[in-house]
Amino acid sequence: MAEEETIKELRVDYGIESYFVPEGRGMDIEKAQQTGKTEVDAKVIIDKYGNAVIKSLLIDGKEIEF
């Protein structure tokens, strides 16, 4: 009888786990993320090489371009 393998952990990196924002805007975004009371989303595009790139962040639905 063959042994069955199980995956206990799976890690996927998308390349958008960290990002840079304009000087002076980072603390506002970081605070919004940490409170958990504010919805923070990202608009992501795929470049011509197939890489994910953050286009903008949305805080409570309001787009913040960078």
Secondary structure, DSSP 8 states (H G I E B T S, - for coil): -------S------S-SS----TTTHHHHHHHHHHSSS-EEEEEEE-TTS-EEEEEEEETTEEEE-
